[in-house]
């Protein structure tokens, strides 16, 4: 009886793991290598909180855009793959409660360089606390403070240890 259970588990467990890994390689709509970071974009719109969970489920974190040069390269790449101008992409940027300060949740670093779109951040309707990128909006790929419940594409990142 134990042999049968062990054989069944090995067959089912390995089959399931293989299927998951196979699907995982097809998960990402676009990738971009930038220094030690690799950005992974999935073109399935989800909320900010779901984006955090999604990236963590794939052993990554929601992206932290550490400087304007990194932002420029990422946005230029996103424009080439024709992400339409009305679609936002989630970063890990989050507004701290009752302040004008923003942090990268993935690193807990204060955001020091910004690329806000015209009139942003505006906290429209008093509920925009998450940072998203519009690749083609405002023509420059500027940032927007967005409602965290809005649907946007997640930008996950992995960082090599080299």
C-alpha positions, 0 to 999 in steps of 0.5 A: 500500500505504501509503495502505491501511495508513493508511486501515485504521489511521485507521478502526480506531484512531478506532473503537476510541477512540470505543468506549472513550470511549463505554464509559468514560462508562457506567463510573461507578455514581455521582459526587459533586462536592465542592469542587475534587474529584469522586468517582467510584464504580464498583460492581464490587468489586476488591482495593486494588491493583486499585483503584489501577490502575483509578483510574490507568487512568482518569486519576484516583487512589484517594480521599483523604478530607482531613477529617471534614467531607469524610468526612461529606458523602461518607458521607451521599451514599453512604447515599442511593444505598443501598450496603449496609452490608456493602460496603466502598469503597476509599480510598487510605489505607494503614498504614505498615509496623511503625507505627500511622501511616496515609497517603493513598497518592494524596497521600503525606500523613499521615492526621491526621483519622480516623473509625474504627468501634468497635474499629478499627483492629484489624488482624484476623489481622495483615493489615489494612493498607488503609483502607476505608469502610463507608457504613452499618456502625456506622451512621455510615459509619465507617472500617475497616482491611481486608485489601488483598486483600478486594474493595471498590468503588473511590472514584476522585477527580479534582481540578480545577485551578481 
